[in-house]
């Protein structure tokens, strides 16, 4: 059968296979499969079960719903998960032996996360509670008259949500499985995050910041709590982002991942281990100059829930590590030994490890495979494919294999990827589109990217790079962008373009396009204000004016300080790094795409840029996406994700 080229609508054809979770017996597992539903214009997911000896896969949940975070009871007889089948996220439990899942909660604001108690009789959970109410409050307050909202904190907005409800906090409670009776464990007017429950059921770890002035406080102390007495021991209390806590099998050690604010939020994450016997903490990965966790970006995967660390019975820890475009599974021992457990040039976006460390379950994507579930023997590296959810689709389409490139720009060594058009014929010339990722501290890598394949199928070469500011290439490399927006990162991108123009005679340098979102949108705006090399550009969820961004973004007031190293006391520095300052220089036709409920990069940024360019008589158009936030390209409404890709390809078709 002759294969066809990838189409925009193939978003509806591929499935996202994620979140493998081994049963306590290590002989079976569950995982989640998510797909886009065209008719209902939403996402549906289901839990699947697999017998590892036979490879038999059985679907365990059905219906129009999204499910997430499946977890086994300690005896392996029950499975709990969160589902929105009743509109809000609630906690459900089902018997392994069969039967319909049973709702355990009906909390007004829904459930955020949960952990089994090892006794199997109750489940701990965290969710939102209004001041003066409890988890048992089920009355919905509808039809009330609108009231003014008094804001007293700077952190008062969230992406898509907008202004957050006031006097609302995340609390911890537990539910009795037999009776569905709910009990509140915390009630103080602070946010509490449930991190882990010990294997003996006597302790839990929560994160809570009791500092009432949280606007410039970015600490979230990890606290070990005696469940019976509620006595607390502080494990960690410093500025930074920490979590993903896991007890060792004997509960002596408590592992967690995260980072301090040494380099603001571009500090590389590490794996830490707290020893309950002496109160000491060790950094297991201090010697690795790469971030712990998954920093790779993709537009295909849904619900890529992966544990921060997994313990084995011999006190090894397994975790993800992002480096040079790879996301690999690594292992560490408490005496400091660290080694990779999976190979290169792939994206291990989910995993679990057998208690005896004999094998790992992995969900893996490559540049030409959206992802499947695999079983890998740790000692030998032997791997067996367990699922084939995307196999039929792969048989129908012709995917383009990106070529890895490396080049230098001054003292910077930069990695990127170049794709030829899907219809490439030797001797002909083709337009080239440069894609720029957001963050800027993210990482393009060895994973399937639908947008790149669509552009190649439309007849474009595609160049995507990890310039300075990208994760995966050292702490110095990711930190180099701070205080230098539009500097070294811009130079790295242009040097990469020059590199491929020197070596690839099929690229028509009179037909160059550029696009990107978030930081990539900022950089697109910056590029067209500083060079006329590009004949068309599409800027997405972008930033054009750092002065207004400071006050209107939900992260603005501290992001500008961290990244531009300037605030409202230094508006000249903010303005000098604002693409809007250079709008008069823009001669490139520019399409502006922005989501209306983006509160990270608010739509007023797009509005300013559009009106300014129109007033200057520039070639520009503005497309607004309703009911969409900063993550439109990844998790937005399916029809709007399709429309976004159509706008991008349509603009480039018009001008290239």
C-alpha positions in Angstrom: 0.0 0.0 0.0 1.4 3.4 -1.0 1.9 5.6 2.0 0.4 9.1 2.1 1.8 12.2 3.6 0.9 13.4 7.1 -2.1 15.7 7.3 -3.2 18.2 9.9 -6.3 16.0 10.7 -4.0 13.2 11.7 -4.2 14.7 15.2 -7.4 12.6 15.4 -5.6 9.4 14.2 -2.8 9.0 16.7 -3.2 7.8 20.3 -1.2 8.9 23.3 0.0 5.8 25.4 1.1 7.0 28.8 1.5 6.5 32.5 2.5 2.8 33.0 2.0 1.6 36.6 3.1 -1.8 37.7 0.9 -3.9 40.1 2.5 -4.9 43.4 3.1 -8.4 42.1 5.1 -7.0 39.1 3.3 -9.4 36.8 0.7 -6.9 35.5 0.2 -3.2 34.9 -2.2 -0.5 33.9 -1.6 2.4 31.5 -3.6 5.2 30.0 -4.6 5.8 26.3 -5.8 9.2 25.3 -7.3 10.3 21.9 -9.0 13.3 20.4 -12.7 13.0 19.7 -13.7 14.9 16.6 -17.5 14.8 17.1 -17.4 15.9 20.7 -14.4 18.2 20.2 -12.6 17.0 23.3 -10.2 14.4 24.7 -11.2 11.0 26.0 -9.0 8.5 27.8 -9.2 5.0 29.2 -7.3 2.8 31.5 -5.9 -0.4 29.9 -4.6 -3.5 31.7 -1.8 -5.7 30.5 -0.7 -9.2 31.7 3.1 -9.1 31.3 3.6 -12.8 30.8 1.1 -13.2 28.0 1.0 -9.6 26.7 -2.8 -9.7 26.8 -4.2 -6.1 26.8 -7.7 -5.4 28.2 -9.5 -2.1 28.3 -10.8 -1.5 31.8 -12.7 1.8 31.6 -15.2 3.0 29.0 -17.3 6.0 28.3 -17.0 9.7 27.5 -14.5 10.7 30.1 -10.9 11.5 30.9 -9.2 9.4 33.5 -5.8 9.9 35.1 -3.3 8.8 37.7 -4.3 5.1 38.2 -2.8 3.6 41.3 -3.0 0.1 42.8 -3.9 -0.7 46.3 -1.1 -2.4 48.3 -2.6 -5.8 47.9 -3.1 -5.4 44.2 -6.8 -6.1 44.4 -8.1 -2.6 43.7 -7.3 0.3 41.4 -8.1 3.9 42.2 -8.1 6.8 39.7 -9.4 10.3 39.0 -12.0 10.8 36.4 -14.2 13.7 35.2 -17.1 11.5 34.3 -19.3 13.6 36.7 -18.0 16.9 35.2 -15.5 17.6 38.0 -12.5 15.4 38.8 -13.5 12.9 41.4 -11.9 9.8 43.0 -13.0 6.4 41.8 -12.1 2.8 42.8 -12.6 -0.5 40.9 -12.0 -4.1 41.7 -9.4 -5.9 39.7 -11.8 -8.9 39.6 -14.2 -6.7 37.6 -17.2 -4.6 37.9 -18.0 -0.9 37.4 -15.9 1.7 39.0 -17.4 3.3 42.1 -17.2 7.0 42.9 -15.7 7.7 46.3 -16.0 11.5 46.4 -18.3 14.2 45.2 -16.4 17.2 46.4 -17.6 20.5 45.2 -14.3 21.7 43.7 -13.1 18.2 42.7 -9.9 16.2 43.6 -6.4 17.1 42.6 -4.3 14.1 43.6 -4.4 11.0 45.9 -2.4 8.3 47.5 -3.5 4.9 48.8 -3.2 4.1 52.5 -1.3 0.8 52.7 -4.1 -0.7 54.8 -6.3 -0.5 51.7 -9.2 0.8 53.6 -8.8 4.5 52.9 -7.3 6.8 50.4 -5.6 10.1 51.1 -6.4 13.0 48.7 -5.9 16.7 48.1 -8.4 19.1 46.7 -9.7 22.7 46.9 -11.8 23.8 49.8 -13.3 27.2 50.4 -12.7 28.8 53.8 -15.4 27.8 56.3 -16.3 24.7 54.3 -15.1 21.1 54.4 -14.6 18.3 51.8 -18.0 17.0 52.7 -19.7 20.2 51.6 -21.5 19.3 48.3 -23.9 22.2 47.9 -23.2 24.1 44.7 -23.7 27.8 45.1 -25.3 28.7 41.8 -27.4 31.7 40.7 -25.8 34.1 43.1 -25.6 37.8 42.3 -22.2 39.0 41.0 -20.0 40.5 43.6 -16.8 42.5 43.5 -13.6 40.6 44.1 -11.1 42.1 46.5 -7.5 41.3 45.5 -4.7 41.6 48.1 -2.0 39.4 46.6 0.1 39.7 43.5 -0.4 36.0 42.7 -4.1 36.2 42.0 -4.4 34.9 38.4 -4.0 31.6 36.6 -3.8 30.5 33.0 -7.3 30.0 31.5 -9.0 30.5 34.9 -8.2 34.2 35.1 -8.8 35.7 38.6 -8.6 33.0 41.2 -11.3 32.5 43.8 -10.3 34.2 47.0 -10.1 32.5 50.4 -9.8 29.1 48.7 -7.0 26.7 49.6 -5.8 23.2 48.8 -6.3 20.9 51.7 -5.7 17.2 52.5 -8.3 14.7 53.6 -9.0 11.0 53.3 -12.0 8.8 52.4 -13.2 5.6 53.9 -13.6 3.2 51.0 -16.3 1.1 52.5 -18.6 4.0 53.6 -17.4 6.9 51.4 -17.2 9.0 54.5 -14.7 11.8 54.1 -12.5 13.2 56.8 -10.5 16.5 56.7 -6.9 16.2 57.8 -5.8 19.8 57.2 -7.8 23.1 57.5 -5.3 25.9 58.0 -5.7 28.8 55.5 -2.7 27.7 53.4 -2.2 25.5 50.4 -1.3 21.9 51.3 0.1 19.5 48.7 -0.1 15.7 49.3 3.2 14.3 48.3 3.5 10.7 49.6 2.3 8.2 52.3 4.8 5.8 54.0 4.6 2.1 53.4 3.7 1.5 57.1 0.9 4.0 56.8 2.1 6.1 59.8 3.6 9.1 58.0 2.8 11.4 55.1 4.8 14.1 53.4 3.0 17.3 52.5 4.2 20.6 51.1 2.9 23.7 52.8 4.0 27.3 52.9 2.6 29.1 56.0 4.1 32.4 55.1 1.2 34.8 54.7 3.2 37.1 52.4 3.7 34.7 49.4 4.1 37.2 46.6 7.9 37.1 46.7 8.2 33.8 48.6 8.8 30.8 46.4 9.4 28.3 49.1 7.1 25.3 49.5 8.5 23.5 52.6 8.4 19.7 52.6 7.0 18.5 55.9 7.0 14.9 57.3 3.8 14.4 59.4 3.1 11.8 62.0 -0.5 10.8 61.0 -1.6 9.9 64.5 -0.1 12.8 66.4 0.2 15.4 63.5 3.7 16.2 64.8 5.8 17.7 62.0 9.4 17.4 60.9 10.6 19.8 58.3 12.5 18.0 55.6 13.3 21.0 53.4 12.6 24.7 53.7 14.2 26.9 51.1 13.3 29.0 48.1 12.7 26.8 45.0 10.5 24.1 43.5 10.6 20.6 45.1 8.2 17.6 45.1 7.7 14.2 43.5 8.3 12.6 46.9 8.8 8.8 47.4 9.5 6.7 50.5 12.1 3.9 50.2 10.7 0.4 50.7 11.6 0.4 54.4 10.5 4.1 54.8 14.0 5.1 56.1 14.8 7.3 53.1 12.6 9.9 51.5 13.6 10.9 47.9 12.4 14.0 46.1 13.3 16.0 43.1 13.5 19.8 42.5 15.8 22.8 42.5 16.6 25.9 44.5 16.5 29.3 42.9 20.3 29.6 42.4 19.7 30.5 38.8 16.0 31.4 39.2 13.7 29.0 37.5 16.3 27.8 35.1 18.2 26.0 37.8 18.6 22.3 36.8 16.7 19.9 39.0 18.4 17.2 41.1 17.4 14.1 43.0 17.7 14.5 46.8 17.4 11.8 49.5 16.5 12.6 53.1 17.6 10.1 55.8 15.1 9.8 58.6 17.7 8.1 60.9 20.0 11.2 61.1 18.1 14.0 59.4 20.7 14.4 56.7 20.0 15.2 53.1 22.2 14.2 50.1 22.1 15.4 46.5 22.5 12.2 44.5 22.9 13.9 41.1 25.0 16.9 42.0 27.7 15.6 39.7 25.5 15.5 36.6 25.4 18.8 34.6 21.9 18.1 33.2 18.4 18.4 34.6 16.5 15.6 36.2 13.0 15.0 34.7 11.5 15.4 31.3 12.3 18.7 29.6 11.4 17.6 26.1 8.5 19.3 24.4 6.0 17.8 22.0 2.5 18.6 20.7 1.2 15.0 20.6 1.5 13.5 24.0 -1.4 13.8 26.6 -1.2 13.0 30.3 2.5 12.3 30.4 2.5 11.6 34.1 5.8 10.1 35.2 7.1 9.6 38.7 9.9 11.8 39.9 11.7 8.8 41.3 11.0 5.1 41.7 12.7 3.0 44.5 13.6 -0.6 44.2 14.0 -3.1 47.1 17.8 -2.8 47.0 17.6 0.9 47.5 18.3 2.0 43.9 16.5 5.0 42.6 15.3 5.4 39.0 14.5 8.7 37.4 14.4 10.6 34.0 17.2 12.8 32.8 17.2 15.2 29.9 20.4 15.7 28.0 21.3 16.5 24.3 17.8 16.0 23.1 17.4 12.7 24.9 15.1 11.8 27.8 16.6 8.6 29.3 15.9 6.5 32.3 18.8 6.6 34.8 19.5 4.7 38.0 21.4 5.8 41.1 22.5 4.1 44.3 22.9 5.7 47.7 26.7 5.4 47.5 26.8 7.7 44.5 26.9 5.4 41.5 24.8 6.6 38.6 24.3 5.0 35.2 21.9 5.2 32.3 19.3 2.4 32.0 18.0 3.2 28.5 19.6 4.2 25.2 20.0 7.4 23.3 18.0 9.2 20.6 14.5 8.6 22.1 12.1 10.1 24.5 11.3 8.0 27.6 8.2 9.9 28.8 6.8 7.4 31.2 8.2 4.6 33.3 7.8 2.2 36.2 10.4 -0.2 37.6 10.0 -3.7 39.1 10.6 -4.0 42.8 13.6 -6.3 42.2 14.9 -4.0 39.4 14.8 -6.8 36.9 12.9 -4.8 34.3 11.2 -1.5 33.6 8.0 -0.6 31.9 8.6 2.3 29.5 6.5 4.5 27.3 8.8 5.7 24.5 8.5 8.0 21.5 10.9 8.6 18.7 10.9 11.2 16.0 9.0 8.8 13.7 6.8 7.1 16.3 4.2 8.8 18.5 4.8 6.3 21.3 4.1 2.8 22.7 4.6 0.7 25.8 7.7 -1.4 26.2 9.2 -3.9 28.6 13.0 -3.6 29.0 15.3 -5.9 30.9 17.6 -3.7 33.0 20.7 -5.9 32.9 20.8 -6.5 29.2 18.8 -3.7 27.7 16.6 -6.2 25.8 13.3 -4.5 24.9 9.9 -6.0 24.0 7.2 -3.9 22.5 3.9 -4.5 24.4 1.4 -2.3 22.5 0.6 -1.3 19.0 -2.0 1.5 19.3 -0.3 3.7 16.6 0.9 0.8 14.3 -2.0 1.0 11.8 -1.6 4.7 11.4 2.2 4.4 10.9 1.6 1.9 8.1 -0.5 4.6 6.3 1.8 7.7 6.5 5.2 8.6 5.3 7.1 10.3 8.1 10.2 12.4 7.6 13.2 11.4 9.7 14.9 14.6 11.0 18.7 14.8 10.7 20.6 15.9 13.8 23.0 18.8 13.3 25.7 20.3 15.5 27.4 23.6 15.0 29.3 26.3 16.9 28.5 30.0 17.4 31.4 31.6 19.2 31.9 29.6 22.4 28.4 28.0 22.1 28.0 24.4 20.8 24.4 24.1 19.5 22.3 21.1 18.6 19.4 21.1 16.3 17.4 19.1 13.7 16.8 19.6 10.0 13.9 18.0 8.1 13.7 17.8 4.3 10.3 18.2 2.7 8.3 15.0 2.5 8.2 15.3 -1.3 11.9 16.0 -1.6 13.5 15.5 -5.1 17.2 15.9 -5.6 18.0 19.0 -7.6 15.0 21.0 -6.7 14.8 23.9 -4.2 12.4 24.3 -1.3 11.4 26.9 1.3 12.6 26.5 4.8 10.7 27.2 8.1 12.6 27.9 11.3 10.7 26.7 14.5 11.6 28.2 17.9 10.5 26.6 21.1 9.1 28.3 24.2 10.4 28.4 27.8 13.0 29.4 26.8 14.2 26.7 29.1 12.7 23.7 27.3 14.3 21.3 24.9 13.5 20.0 21.4 14.5 16.4 21.2 14.1 12.9 19.8 10.4 12.7 20.0 7.4 12.8 17.6 6.3 16.3 16.8 3.1 16.5 14.7 3.5 20.2 13.7 7.0 19.5 12.2 5.7 16.5 10.2 2.8 18.6 8.9 5.1 21.4 7.7 7.4 18.8 6.0 4.3 17.2 4.4 3.3 20.6 3.1 6.5 20.9 1.2 8.7 22.8 3.6 12.1 22.1 5.1 12.0 22.5 8.8 14.9 23.7 11.0 14.4 23.5 14.8 17.2 24.3 17.3 18.1 24.3 20.9 19.8 27.7 21.2 21.2 29.2 24.4 18.6 29.1 27.1 17.5 25.5 26.2 17.7 22.8 28.8 19.8 19.7 28.4 23.3 21.2 27.6 24.6 22.3 31.0 23.7 24.8 33.7 25.7 27.5 32.1 24.0 27.0 28.7 20.5 27.2 30.1 21.3 30.2 32.2 23.0 32.1 29.4 19.7 33.6 28.2 18.9 35.5 31.4 19.6 39.2 31.0 20.3 38.6 27.3 16.9 38.2 25.6 17.4 38.8 21.9 21.2 38.4 22.3 23.0 35.1 22.3 19.9 33.0 21.6 19.1 35.1 18.5 22.7 34.8 17.3 22.5 31.0 17.8 19.4 30.7 15.7 20.8 32.8 12.9 24.1 30.9 13.0 22.1 27.7 12.7 20.3 29.0 9.7 23.6 30.1 8.1 25.0 26.6 8.8 22.3 24.8 6.9 22.3 27.3 4.0 26.0 26.5 3.6 25.6 22.8 3.5 22.2 22.2 2.0 21.8 23.5 -1.5 18.2 22.5 -1.7 17.1 25.4 0.5 15.8 28.5 -1.3 17.1 31.3 0.9 14.7 33.7 -0.7 11.8 31.7 0.8 12.5 31.5 4.5 9.8 31.5 7.2 10.0 31.6 11.0 7.5 30.8 13.8 7.4 30.0 17.5 5.3 30.3 20.6 5.7 32.0 24.0 9.5 32.7 24.2 9.5 31.4 20.6 6.9 34.1 19.8 9.0 36.7 21.5 12.0 35.6 19.4 9.9 35.6 16.2 9.0 39.2 17.0 12.6 40.0 17.8 13.9 38.4 14.6 11.6 40.2 12.2 12.4 43.5 14.0 16.1 42.9 13.4 16.4 41.3 10.0 14.5 41.1 6.8 15.9 37.7 5.8 12.5 36.0 6.4 9.7 36.4 3.9 7.0 35.3 6.2 6.5 34.9 10.0 3.9 33.6 12.4 4.2 34.7 16.0 2.2 32.7 18.6 1.2 33.5 22.2 4.0 36.0 22.1 5.5 38.8 24.1 6.1 42.2 22.5 6.2 44.6 25.5 7.9 43.7 28.7 6.7 46.9 30.4 3.0 45.9 30.2 3.9 42.2 30.6 5.2 43.0 34.1 1.7 44.0 35.3 -0.7 41.9 33.2 0.9 38.4 33.1 0.2 36.1 36.0 4.0 35.6 36.2 5.1 39.0 34.9 6.3 40.7 38.1 8.9 38.1 39.0 9.6 36.6 35.5 11.0 39.9 34.3 13.2 40.2 37.3 14.4 36.6 36.9 14.9 36.6 33.1 15.4 40.2 32.0 17.0 41.2 35.3 14.9 44.3 35.4 11.7 45.6 36.8 9.6 48.7 36.7 12.4 50.7 38.3 14.4 50.1 35.1 11.8 50.5 32.3 14.5 51.5 29.8 16.0 48.0 30.1 12.6 46.4 29.7 11.8 48.6 26.7 15.2 47.9 25.0 14.4 44.2 25.1 10.8 44.6 23.9 10.2 43.7 20.2 7.5 46.4 20.1 10.3 49.0 20.2 11.5 47.8 16.8 8.1 47.5 15.2 9.0 50.2 12.6 11.8 48.0 11.3 9.4 45.0 10.5 9.0 44.4 6.8 8.2 40.7 7.1 4.5 39.8 6.7 3.5 38.7 10.2 0.6 36.6 11.3 -0.3 37.0 15.0 -2.0 34.0 16.7 -3.1 34.3 20.3 -5.5 32.6 22.8 -8.0 34.8 24.5 -7.6 33.1 27.9 -3.8 33.1 27.9 -2.9 34.8 31.2 0.8 33.7 31.0 1.4 35.8 27.9 -1.9 37.8 27.9 -3.6 38.6 24.6 -3.0 42.3 25.1 0.5 41.6 24.0 -0.8 40.5 20.6 -3.3 43.4 20.5 -0.5 46.0 21.0 1.6 44.4 18.3 -1.2 44.1 15.8 -2.5 47.7 16.2 1.0 49.1 16.1 1.9 47.3 12.9 -1.4 48.2 11.3 -0.9 51.8 12.3 2.6 51.7 10.6 1.1 50.2 7.5 2.7 46.8 7.9 1.5 43.5 6.4 -0.1 41.7 9.3 -3.2 39.8 10.4 -4.5 38.8 13.9 -6.3 35.6 14.7 -7.8 35.2 18.2 -8.7 31.8 19.7 -11.6 31.8 22.2 -11.8 29.4 25.1 -8.1 28.8 24.9 -5.1 29.3 27.1 -1.3 29.2 26.8 -1.4 25.5 26.0 -3.6 25.8 22.9 -1.1 24.0 20.6 -0.8 21.0 23.0 -4.1 20.6 25.0 -6.5 23.1 23.4 -9.9 22.3 21.9 -9.2 19.9 19.0 -11.0 22.0 16.4 -8.9 25.1 17.4 -5.7 23.1 17.3 -6.7 22.1 13.7 -7.5 25.8 13.0 -4.2 26.9 14.4 -2.2 24.6 12.1 -4.3 25.7 9.1 -3.5 29.3 9.9 0.2 28.6 10.1 0.4 26.6 6.9 -2.0 29.0 5.1 0.2 32.0 5.9 3.3 30.3 4.8 1.6 29.1 1.6 0.6 32.6 0.8 4.0 34.2 1.2 6.5 31.4 0.6 
